[in-house]
Amino acid sequence: MIYLVDTNVLLRLVTRTHPLHSTIRTAIRTLRSQGHQLQVAPQNCVEFWNVATRPVDKNGFGLPPSDAERLLRLIERLFPILSDVPAIYPEWRKLVVAYSVSGVQVHDARLVAAMKRSTVSLIF
């Protein structure tokens, strides 16, 4: 089975001091040892960069772009990136209209649209 790795998982994975860091590492190892594939969407990478470089007083990590780039390279090595195909947009549009999605949830709806247009079946 292919799992889409959520941005929050990525953020905690690269933050060794986060209380969930070791739990997330163990979960990733377990899923891989069971033969599952873990992938990210381009949207995850965009969201990761946003939080990584956002100031701490705005609920971000406050990292300089050079540090965010180093961590993003790590993520890209660990998890294959789904293709960002044009068919995602109409799928996203259908979802946000059908379910009255608004605010920050529009980003998650785009991840669901990407999953629907690929072979990913679950979010981790």
C-alpha positions, 0 to 999 in steps of 0.5 A: 500500500502507498501512504501519503506522508502528512506535512505534520509528520514531516515537520516532527520527523526533522525536529529531533526535540519534538516529543513525537519524533521517535514515535514517528521514526518508529512508525516510518520504519515499521510501515517500510518493513511491512512493505508499504511505500511512503510518498509526499506530494509537492503540496507537502513540500510547499507546506513544509517550507512555509512552516520551516521558514515562518517566524517562531512568533507566527507558529513557525520554526524560524529557520533561514531558507538555507536550513529549510532547503537542507531539510527539504533535500532530506525529505526528498531523499526519504520520500518519493514525490508524487507528480503534480499533474494538471488533473489535480486542479479539477479534482480539487475544485470538485472537492472544495465545492462539494464539501464547502471547504474553506480556509486552511483546509483547502490545502488538505483538499488539494492533497486528497485531490492528488491522492485521487489522481494517483495510486496513493490510498491512505494518509499517514 
